[in-house]
Amino acid sequence: MTAGATADQKSTDVMATAPQPMHSALSVTIQDARVLIQPSASSTTGGVRTQPLHTLVMDLDSNRAEMQLMPRQGHSTMDVLAVMGMCKLHAGSALIVVTAAKPVAQLRGTDVYEVVEAQVLASTNASQNRANQALLKLLREAVDPHGAGRGLYFSYFYDLTHTAQRAALLASSDATWAAQPTSQRAEQHFMWNRAMAAPLLSAGAHRFVVPCILGFVQQLPGLTFQENGRGPQVKATVTLLARRAASRAGTRQWRRGADTEGYVANYAETEQLLTVDGPATHPAAGTTMSYVVVRGSIPLLWTQLPNMKYKPTTVIGPSQVSGAAHDKHFTSMVQQYNNVLAVNLINQGHGTEGKLEDAFRAEATRLIGSGSPIGQAMRYVAFDFHAECGQGKYHRLAVLWDQLAADFKVHGLFKHLNGQAAATQQGVVRVNCIDCLDRTNVVQGVLARKAVEVMLRELGLMPSGSTLTLPEAYPLVEKQFKIMWADHGDALSNQYAGTGAMKSGFTRTGKRTMGGMVDDGAKAVMRYYLNNYQDGRKQDAIDLLTGAYRCDTVNVPPIKPQPSPIMPMMLALLAVGLGAHNFGMALPYILGQTVPPAMAEADPDHLQQSQGMLHGARHLLSHVVFNPPLGSVSASIGRGLTSTPAADGPALHALIGAVLGYVILPVVLGLSLLVLLVQNGKHLVNKPQLCPNLAVTVQKPRTGESEKTKQH
C-alpha cells in the first residue's frame, strides 16, 4: 500500500520471477568460537556435493562474519532450519538459530512456519563472561516460544513482512525485487529479527538468514461456498496474519504511547486474505483478495509506569511535545496506506481515558484542520465503547459501523487476479483503545467480517441480490471465523500483556456470558501480577533482541538483582487472613454461648472464666455489632444478648485483650504493610534495566500540575 497507488495499477505476479532460493536446511559446525554454516546435503540438488559451497563463517569472539567458498564439512555439530541472526554481547557475540518449527499455513504454494524451538549459541569465553551470562539468559527468553518469543513465524519464500498488496506493487515497480531473497526485500519495520540479522546480511548471508515476524498466523483451508449462494461448490481459504512492528516494541506498562519519532507501542498490522482454490474451471480460481487493518497505542507522549497500584498514575505530555510525535506518526501512516481513519474506543469525558481522548481529539482536529496533505488524508472517530456497549449491549456496535461504512467503502480491498493487481486498498482503519487489545480486537473483528462479506459478494459466492450476512449465509464458516479472530486477539494480547484478550468470549461465541466476565476478571488479576512483577525482565529481553539496546565492550550491561515485594506482600496477606480466621473461629462460640471443646478439655479450671469472657463478648456485640439502628432483626438479637448478665471486669478485659491480640493486631499490621508496599511500589516493581529511558517519554509533572492524572 504505497502512496499514489491506483486501482487500475497493474503488477507482475510476485511468484512469476523465481527468487533466489533460501536454504531450507543448514548444517552447523561449531569449533568453539568459530562457527561454519553450510547448506545441508539434503537441501542441495544431486545429494552430497564435492565442489566448494558458499559457507557462512563466523568468529563469535571477534564478532566477525563473512562468506567463503569451502568444501563440505565432514561432521556437523548440529542441523538447523534457519538462522535468525547474531547478537553482539558485552564480550563476543551469540548466534541464534531455529532448531524446530511447525507448518501453520500455505501462502502461494509455500509453507509458513511457527518457531517451536530456537537455540542461542556462544563460545566458551563468551559464556563464562559474567556480564554475558545475564544477557544470554535474556536472549534465550526473547526467542523462547513459551516466553517473549511466543508467536515467531518465518517462511523461506513467502515474504511475511509485506502485505500481499505491498509485495505486488513493489514487484511491479522493480522487476528485480521479486527475484531477491526474502531477507533482502523484507519490510524492516515488521522484521522482528532485523537488528540481529543486520551483521550477517552485511556479510552477504541473504540465503541463510530468514526474516521473522512476531504476531499471529492462522489459516482456514477448504472452506465451502456456493456460486451465487446456491450453485456449484467453490473451495476457498481464509488466512489471518498479524505482524508486529519492531520499533517501540515491548510490554503493556513499559511501552505506552508514542516516542519522539512517532513510533507507537503495540503497533500491529493485521492482514486477512481470502484465496479461491477451485475448481480450476471457476473464473475466480486463483484469485486472492485481502483486507488490512492496524492497531497501535494512542500516538501521544504519555506514560503509565507500574507502581503496584491496580491503576497506575498516568502522565500525559503537553501538546507542544506530543503534537510533533502525533504528526510524524500519521505522516508515516498516510505514506504507507494513503488514507487513515483513526477510531478511538476509549472512555470519554471522565478519568484518565477521558483526558487522553481529549488530547488525541485536539491533536487530530488540529492536523485535519491544517489543510496539509496529511490532514486531508485522515479522519478521526471517537466511540466510547464502554458507554455504548457496556452491560452486554454489543448490538450497539452497529452505531459505530454506521460511522465507518462510508470510509470502508472508499478504502476498498486488494484484489490479485491472473498475476495482476486488479484493485488496491486505498486506506486503512487504525483502531485503538487504552491497551489496543480487548475493545480493539472486538471492533477489528467486526470490520474483518464486513470485509469477508464484500469479498464473497465480489467473487460471486454470496446469494445474488440478497443482503445476507456471513452468519446467515454460511453459519459453519462464521463459527470458524469467530474462533480464528478470538485466537488472533489472544495471541497479540499474550505478547503485550501476558494474558489472552478480555472480551474474547464475545469474539469467540458472539455472546457476552457470565463465564466470559469471570474469565476477564481472572485475566485482569494475572495482568496485574505480570505487569508489576515480571514484565521488566521481559522488556529487557525484547529490547536486546530488537536492538533497542546495543552492547559494547566498554559499558557493562546495567543488569542487577531487583528487590521483590512478593514476600512482604504474602506476609501482609497472611497476617490479614490470620486475623480474619481467628475472628471467624471465635464468632460462632461467642454467639452460641459455648466454649470450644478443645479449650474446655485443655483447661477445665478456667472454664468459668472463659464462660464469663463469652458473656462479655455478647455484651460488646449487643452495643457494637447489633446496635438497634442497624435494623429491627439486629436490634432484637441485641436485646436477647443483653438479657444475659455481662462478664465481670477482669474477664471483659481479658476478652478485649484477646480480640486485640489475635484479631485486630494482625489485621492492622497486614493492612499497614500493604499500604506501605503500595506507597513505595514504584521502587519495588520489576523494572527494565537496559533501556529504562524508553519507558519514560514524558516526565512526571510536579505536584499540582494539571497533566498529572490517575485512572478511574
Secondary structure as GFF3:
##gff-version 3
##sequence-region A 1 712
A	DSSP	beta_strand	26	31	.	.	.	ID=ss1
A	DSSP	beta_strand	34	39	.	.	.	ID=ss2
A	DSSP	three_ten_helix	41	43	.	.	.	ID=ss3
A	DSSP	beta_strand	53	59	.	.	.	ID=ss4
A	DSSP	beta_strand	64	70	.	.	.	ID=ss5
A	DSSP	beta_strand	78	80	.	.	.	ID=ss6
A	DSSP	beta_strand	82	88	.	.	.	ID=ss7
A	DSSP	beta_strand	93	107	.	.	.	ID=ss8
A	DSSP	beta_strand	110	122	.	.	.	ID=ss9
A	DSSP	alpha_helix	124	128	.	.	.	ID=ss10
A	DSSP	alpha_helix	130	142	.	.	.	ID=ss11
A	DSSP	beta_strand	152	154	.	.	.	ID=ss12
A	DSSP	alpha_helix	164	173	.	.	.	ID=ss13
A	DSSP	three_ten_helix	177	179	.	.	.	ID=ss14
A	DSSP	alpha_helix	182	185	.	.	.	ID=ss15
A	DSSP	three_ten_helix	188	190	.	.	.	ID=ss16
A	DSSP	alpha_helix	194	202	.	.	.	ID=ss17
A	DSSP	beta_strand	213	226	.	.	.	ID=ss18
A	DSSP	three_ten_helix	227	229	.	.	.	ID=ss19
A	DSSP	beta_strand	233	244	.	.	.	ID=ss20
A	DSSP	beta_strand	268	278	.	.	.	ID=ss21
A	DSSP	beta_strand	288	295	.	.	.	ID=ss22
A	DSSP	beta_strand	302	303	.	.	.	ID=ss23
A	DSSP	beta_strand	313	316	.	.	.	ID=ss24
A	DSSP	alpha_helix	319	337	.	.	.	ID=ss25
A	DSSP	beta_strand	340	344	.	.	.	ID=ss26
A	DSSP	alpha_helix	351	369	.	.	.	ID=ss27
A	DSSP	alpha_helix	373	376	.	.	.	ID=ss28
A	DSSP	beta_strand	378	382	.	.	.	ID=ss29
A	DSSP	alpha_helix	385	389	.	.	.	ID=ss30
A	DSSP	three_ten_helix	394	396	.	.	.	ID=ss31
A	DSSP	alpha_helix	397	411	.	.	.	ID=ss32
A	DSSP	beta_strand	414	417	.	.	.	ID=ss33
A	DSSP	beta_strand	420	423	.	.	.	ID=ss34
A	DSSP	beta_strand	428	432	.	.	.	ID=ss35
A	DSSP	alpha_helix	438	458	.	.	.	ID=ss36
A	DSSP	alpha_helix	470	473	.	.	.	ID=ss37
A	DSSP	alpha_helix	475	497	.	.	.	ID=ss38
A	DSSP	alpha_helix	504	509	.	.	.	ID=ss39
A	DSSP	alpha_helix	514	533	.	.	.	ID=ss40
A	DSSP	alpha_helix	535	546	.	.	.	ID=ss41
A	DSSP	alpha_helix	566	592	.	.	.	ID=ss42
A	DSSP	alpha_helix	597	602	.	.	.	ID=ss43
A	DSSP	three_ten_helix	604	606	.	.	.	ID=ss44
A	DSSP	alpha_helix	607	624	.	.	.	ID=ss45
A	DSSP	three_ten_helix	628	630	.	.	.	ID=ss46
A	DSSP	alpha_helix	632	642	.	.	.	ID=ss47
A	DSSP	alpha_helix	649	659	.	.	.	ID=ss48
A	DSSP	pi_helix	660	664	.	.	.	ID=ss49
A	DSSP	alpha_helix	665	679	.	.	.	ID=ss50
A	DSSP	alpha_helix	681	684	.	.	.	ID=ss51
A	DSSP	three_ten_helix	692	695	.	.	.	ID=ss52
A	DSSP	beta_strand	708	710	.	.	.	ID=ss53
###
